[in-house]
Amino acid sequence: MFVKLEKLIIKNFRSIGSNPIEVSLDDIVVLVGENNAGKSTILRAYEAAVGGEQLSIDDYPGMEPDANNLPEVEIHTLVDQEAAPDLASWCEKINEDPLLYRVKERWTWPFKAGSKPARFGFRVDLSRWADDSSKPKQPWATDNVAIARRPKVHRIGTFDNPQEQSDAIKSLVMDILLEEKIKSYIPKDGEAGISGLTERFATIKKEFIEASKEGLSDIAENINKYVSKVIAGHQLTLGVGDAEKEIGLKIFDAEDLEISFGTPDELYPIENHGSGARRTLMWAVLKALADMGYSASGKVKGKKYETIQNRCGHVLLLDEPEISLHPQAVRDACDVLYSLPSGSDWQVMITTHSPSFIDLSKDHTKIIRVEKIGSSVASTTLFSADEVKLSADERDNMKLLNLIDPHVLEFFFGGRVILVEGDTEYTAFNELIQKMDELKDIDILVVRARGKVQVASLMKVLNHFKKQYVVLHDTDIPKTKKTKKTKLPDGNYKLEEQEIVNPAWTNNWKILDAMSAHSKVFASIHNFESAYFGEIIDSGKPENAMEMMRDPDKHQIIKTLLLGLLGLGELPEGVINWTSRADLEKLF
């Protein structure tokens, strides 16, 4: 059974107004943006819809219900034929994959706060949304059946209280790890286990309902003899509500589960520990799920457990997972989140202010910026791993760069980007930005690629980012020399110096290939140090650069360079704005 969330559309929910916000989903979705931009609202809206939850007055825009602009959440889900509702009524064919269908549902909350939402589906046979007059009006007949066909939601808020965090951990252990074992347990007497009992009970229930229909009809008929005398033209009917819902037999509930944490001599309930410890425990549970390889097939590390019959996967919603975590725990948490959906039926959506939680080397990842534009909330997909198409080498380089400098991806969080090749220009520019009054109102982000080979890879990502950016790299020189060591017949060695094509020079053409309408590329002739300081520095470059800039003339050159790159002045000598091979080749 395949079920996966594809899209989320929200309007008139908290800070999100009448202009709908769309979020295209994937295995991993990272929501970035400033505080109070609406990131957490997106997580809450999804949770409230699929849970059919009541809304408080705080959930209405401006805390003022408007009959013409009621809270609304629309969800598009991809399903296979096994999980699909009635194909003719609700299932839109996916051209790219004939085995999958798209089902659209919409939840709308009424004018009165504290009421549950109405759920309607999109009728593909009628090419319109169903309404109260439609029969049927929603896919999967009843809410209980629909819930069983959607991934279960696990939401962990930024500032959840200790009890809520404890309950979230218990829920994961109970609903996934423990329930799998319960489902597969066979009693010692060899009788049917929980799965067998569930199937048997479902059969008995179905038989009973069929057998009871005539009896219910007789009861209704007898009651109607009296009803019709009191209220003419009216009658009573009797039926069994939610008769189609799936059966779930429980040995015990999550609240029965006792989890303690601490040293062997001092064990305390989870809620007695600090937020950092509780969140670390959460990662440990999630890591166990990922390592055990829970998948839609039910295979767990070579063992076979029956799949959980009343769920189609899981959706993890996390608000700012970096909060209260030690730096090493942040790195481990990121690794857990990205490994969780791999080969399994999990999807993860997080909000974050940390570049540590962005990994561009992973497939099926989306980075989405949420921002306020005036009074409206808008979303923009900044990055989609499946569309950027980094090569295997580029993915490896990006992963290594992320390990060396996790802050390299800060450009996803805003700012005017200057992409530089190395530490020298990074240090010099940041020194100036902190001190120059003319730049104090400009949000400038200097991103260092830590090597020329990474410049082109980051340009690909920035192109997909669709924001204007500036690049400054070294031209290097076309030819260089290397020493060849040859062993002579007498056992001695001869050293010969040979001229070869400079590998750093050929990387210029990778940068050329990555140029786009979003980029403006500049090159320091030969390298940064020789272009602006008039000498070559082989070691201690950032420190030497700072020392050089104590000279007022050299300080002014770098200041002029920075303003020129930002389009705020003329460029100094030693730098070229280039767009073709000829622009560089004519220099040498």
N, C-alpha and C positions, 0 to 999 in steps of 0.2 A: 504494500500500500504506500503510495507516494503522495505527500501533501507538503506544499512549500508556499510560504508567503511571498507575493510578488510586488505588491504596491499598497501604500497606505495614503489615503487622502482625508484631510481633516479641515473642518471650518467651524467657526463660531464656538470654539472650545478654549476657555481661559484666555490667554493672550493672543490666540489665533482668531482673527476676525472673519469677515465674510469672504475675503479672498482666500480660496483654499490653498493649503500647502500640500505638496506631493512628495512622498518619500519612496523611491524605488529601492526595494530590498534585495539582499543577497545573503550569502552565508554569514559574512561579517559586515555590519554597517556601523561606521563611526560618525557620530554627530559632533561637529565642532562649531564654535561660535562664542560670542561674548556672554557674560552673565546676563540672565533674564532675557535671553533672545528667544526662548521657547523650546529648547532642547528637551528638557524634562517633561514638558507638556505633551510632546509627541509620544513619549513612552507611556505616559498616563492615559492618553486618549485611546491607544491601542488596547491597553489593559482593561479600561472601562467598557469598551465596546464588546470584546470577545467574552468578557465576564458578565455582560448584561447588567452592569452595575447602575445603581442610582447615582445621580449627580447632586451635589450640594449647590447652594447659591453661588459659592466661590468658583464653581466650574463654568459658569456662564460669563461671557465677555462683559467686562465692566461690572460684574456681579449684579447684572440687571437683565432678567429674561426679556427677550424680544420675540414676539410671536412670528415675525417675518425672518428671523435669523436664529433659528434654533440650533443647538449643538448637533453636529453630524460627523460621523466617521464612516468612511468607505474602505473596504478591504478587498483586494483582489488575491485570490488563492489559486495556485496551480495544483491540479489533482490528476491522478491516473483514473482509469475506469473503475477500479475496485473501490476507490474512495469517493467517486463522483456521485452527486445526486442525480435526479432524472436528467438524462442526457439531452432530451429534446427541449426541455423547459429552461435549463439553467447553464448548460455547458457550452462555452465558446471554444471552437477548435483552435489549436495553436498550429499555425502553418509550419513553423520550424520543427515541430515535434508532433507528429500525428497521434502519438500515444498519450499526450497530455491535453488537458482542458483547463480553461480559465473560468472560475466561478466568482461573480461579483456580489458582494453583500453591502448593505448600508444600514447603519443604526442612526436613528434620530430620537433625541430626547424631547419630551413634551415641554410645554410652556411652564408647567409647575415643577419647581425643584423638588427633589426627593422621589421622583418617579423613575421607573425603569424605562429603557429605550424600546422603541418599536424596531423590529428587524425586517427588512425587505430585501428581495433579491432582484437581480436584473434578468428579465425574461428574454432570452435570446430568440425564442420563437415569436415574440411580439415586438422585439426591438425597442423595449422600453422597461422602465422600472415598474415592478409590481406595486399595487396599492391595496388599501383595505378591501376593495371590491374584487381583487384578483383571487382566483383559486387555481393553483396554490399561490401564496404570496411570498414564500421564503423557501430557499433550498433546504434539503435535509429535514423536511416536515416539521419536526419539533426542535426547540432550543437544545434539549438534552442530546439529541442525535447529532445536531450541528456541533456542539461542544466536543463530542467524542470524535468528530472528524477534523478538528482543528488542533494545532500544536498547543500543548499546555504552556501557560505563561508562568515564568518565574521572574519576578521583579524585585530588585534590591535598590532602594533609594539611597541618596547621598547621606541623609541624616536620619535613617530609620532608627527607632529606639531599640535598645538591647533585646526586648522580647520579640520584636518583628524580625530582627536579624537571626535570632535563635530559631524562630519558626521557619524562616526561609531555609536554613540549613537542614532542619528536620524534614521539611517538605521534600528536598532533593534526595535525602537518604531514603525516606519512606517511599516516595512515588516512583523512584527509579531503581536504586540499588537493591532495596529490600523487597519491593513488590515483584521484581524479576524472580527473586529466589522463592517468594511465596507462590508465584504462578507455577514454578517448575517443581515444587515440592510434591513428593509422592509419599503418602503415609506408610508406616511400617507394615500395616496389614495388607498393603497392596491395593487398597480401594482407591477410587478416583480422587485425585488431588483437587486443589482449588479450581484449576481450569476445567476439570471434568465436572465438578459440581456446578460451576457457572453455566456450562453448556446445558447440563441436565435441568437446572432451574429455569433457564430461558425456554427450554422446550415445554416444561410443565406449564409455565406462565402462558405461553402461546396457546397451548391446548385448552387451558382454563378459560382464557378470554373468548375463544371460539365457542366453547361450551356454554359460556355465561351470556352470550348475546341474546339468546331467546328468553332467558330468565330476566334479564334487565329490561327487555321489551315488554314482558308481561307486567313487571312491577310498574313501569312507566304508564302502561295502559290503565292499570287500576287507579293510579294516582290521578290520571287525567279525567277520570269519571267525575271527580270532585272539583278539580281545577277549572274545568270548562263551565261548571255551574257558577263559579264565583267570578271568573274573568273570561267572558265569552271570546271565542276565537283564539285562545292561547292554549298551548300544550307544553308538556314537559318531556324531555328526552334524557336518557341515561347512557353514559358511555364510560370508558376507562381512559383517563388522561395519561398522556405520555406512554401509551402501551408499547410503542416501538423503541423506547429507550433501552440502551444496553445494560445488562445486569452487571453489577460489581459487588462481589462478596469480600468483606474486609475482616481480617483476623484482629487487627487493631488499627487505630487512627494515629496520625502524626503526633497528636498531643500526648499519646501514651508512650512515645519514644523518649527515653531519657539519655541525654548526651552531656557528658562532663568533660572538662578539659583542665590540664594542669600537670604538675609533677605527680609521680606515683603516690607521694605522701600527702599531697594537697590538691585534690580534684574538686572543681567547682562547676556549677551549671554554666553553660555558654554565656548566658545573659549577665553573669557576674564579672566577665572579662571586659577589657577595653575594646574600642571599636577596631583598632588595628588587629588585635588577636582574633576577633570575630570574623573580620574580612579575610584574614589569612586562612582561617578554617574553611571559609567558603571556597577559596581557591583550591584547598586540599581536596574538598569534596568534588569540585568540578574537574580537577586533574584526574582524580580516580575514575570519573566517568569517561574522560577522554582516553586514558590509558587502557581501560577495560574494553574500549572499542565498541560501545553500544551502538548498534545500527538498526536500520529498518528491517534487516534480514534476521535479526535476533541472534546473530553469531557474536560470541564474546570470547576472544582469544582462544579459539579452537573448541570452546565448549558451546553447547547449544542450549539456550534458554528460550522459552516461548516469549514471543513479543508481547508487550502489554496490550491487551485487546481493546482497551477503551481509550487509547491515546494514539495520535499520529505525530509523534515527535515533540520537540520542546523549543520554546523561544525564551532566551535569556535576555532580560532587559536590565541594564546596569547604569546607574547614575554615578558618574565620576569615580570609577573603580580605583583611582590612584589615591583617594583620600585615606589618610591615616596609615599608609603602608610605608615600610622601610624601603629604601632604594632598591635593594636586591629583590624584595617582595614585589615591587612594581614590575621589574623585568620578568619575574616568574609568572606574575598574573597575566601579563601580556602574552607570554608563551602559551599559557593555559587557554586563554580566550581564543587565540588563533588556531590552536590544535583541536579544540572541542568540536567544531563542525566537520572536521576532516573525516570523510567516509561515514558520517553518521547522520542522524535526523535532527540535528540542532541548527538553529539560527541564532545569531547574537547581534543585539543592537545596544550600543553604549553611547553615553555622552562623556566627553572628556575635555580637559584643558591641558593635557599632557601629550607632547609629541611622542613620548615613549610608547603610547598605545596605538601608534600608526606603523604598520609594517607593509611597505609597498611590494615586498617580495612574495606575498601570498596571493594565490588565486582567489577569485570570487570575493573580492573586498571592495567596498565602496566607502569613500570619504564624502560626507555631505555637510556643507556649511549652512547653518541656520542663523538668520540675522533679521533684525528689525529694520524695516525701511518705512520711515514715518510711523504710522500706527499699525502697520501690517507686518506679519511674520512671513518670511520667504525662505525657500530652501533651494540650494544649488548643488548638484552633484559635481564635486571638485575632482574626484578621481574614481575611476573604475578600472580595476586590474585587468579585466577581460578586454577593455578597449585600448589601453595604452600599449599592450603587446611588447613588454620588455623582453629581450632575449634572455637565454639562460645565464650567460655571462653577466649581463646587466643586473639580473635579479640577484646573483651572488654578490656583485659589487654593492648593490643597494643594501643588502642584508649586512655586509661587513661594515659599510659606512654607518648604518644605523647602530651597530654595536659600538663603534668607535665614538660616534657623536650623535646620540639620540635627539639632540636639539636641531639637527639639520632640517627636520621636517616642520619647523615652526611656521613656515610660510603658509601652511594650511589654516593657520589661526588668524591670518590677516597680515597687513603690513605691505609696504612698497619694497619689492625684492630686488636686491643686487646679489647676483650669484658670482662668487669669486673662486679662483682656483686654489689658493693656499692660505697659510696662516698669516703671512706678512701683510697682505692687503686687508685681510679680515681684522687683524689687530689695529692697523693704522686707521681704517675707516671707522671702526667702533670708537676709537679714541676721539676722533673728530666729531662724530655724531653726538657724543655726550657733552661736548663743549661749545658747539656752534649754535648761536642764538637763532640764526636763520633756518635751522633745521628742527627747532624744538617742537613745532606744530606738525611735523611730518612723521608719520609712523614708518620708519625705515628698518628693514630687516636684512642684515648682511648674512648670506648663507654661504658657508665655505664647503666646496666639494671635496677638499682634501686630496687633490690630485686631478690632473687634466682628464684622465680616462673617465672619471665620474661626472665631468661637466655635461657631456652630451646626454647621459642617462637622466640627470636631473632636469635638463632642458625638456626632454620628452614628457616628464611628469608635469612640469610647469606649463607646457603647451596645453596639456589636457586640463590644467587648472584654469586656463582661459583668462589669465590676468596678465597685463603688461609687466615685463621684467627686463632687467639689464644684466648682461654677462660681461665680466672682465677676466680674461685669461692671458697667458703668455703666448706669443707667437712661437717661441723657440727658434732654432735655426734648422735649415733643411738637411744639413750634413753634420755628422759628428764623427769622432774617431774612437776606435776601440783597439785594444792591444791583443794580438794573437800570439799565443805561446806554442812554439813548435819544438819537439824533442829531436835533438841531433843524434847521428849515429854514435858519437862518442859519449852519449849520456848527458850531455849538457843541453841547455834550452836556449832557444833564440826567441827574442821578443820583437815582434813586428807591429807597427802602428798602421791600421787600415782605416780608410774613410768609408763610412756607411751612411745609409739614409737614417736620419734621426727619428726613432719611433715617436717621440713627443711631437715632432712636426706632422707626422701622418694623422695624429689625433685631431689636428685642425679640421680635417675633412669630415670627421664624425660630427664635430660641432657645426660645420656648414650644413650637413644633412639634417641636423636637428633644428635649424633656424625656422622660424614661423612668423606669422603676422603679429604674434604676441611678444616676440623677442627683439632686443636691440643688442647687438654683439660688438664688443670692443676688445682690442688686443693690445697688451703692452709689448712694444717692440723688443724682442729678445726675451726679457723677463721684467718683472716689476722693479727689482732693485736697480738694474742697469738703466732702465728707461727713465726713472725719476730721481735716483740717487747718484747716478753716474758711476756706479761700481758694482761688482759682482760679490754677493755675500753667499758663502757656501754653507755656513752653519750658524746656529743661533739667530735665524732670520728675524723672528718677531721682536726679540730683544734688541737686535741691532737696528731694526726699523724704527723702534721707539727712540733709540738714541739718536739716529739720523734726524728725526723730526724735531729734535731740540734746536736744530739749525733753522732759523726763521725762514730762509729761502726755500729749503726743502719742505718745511711745514706748509708753506704757501702753495707749493707745487701739488702736494697731495690734496690740499683743500680745494684747489682749482679743479683737480681731477674728479673729486667726488661730486662737486657741483655740476661739472660738465656731464658726468654720467647720469645725473638726475635731470638733465635738461635745464639747469638753472644758471648756465654760464658757458663760456667757451672752454674747449678742451686744451690742455697743455701739450707741449711737444712730447713725443715718445709714445703716444697712443693713437690707434687707428680704429675707426668705425668701419668694419668690413662686411661684405655680403657675397664675395666671390673668391675663387682661387686666385684670380689675377690680382686682386687687392693685396694679397699677402706675398705672392711670388715676385711681384715687382719690387718688393723691399730688399730682396737678396740677389 
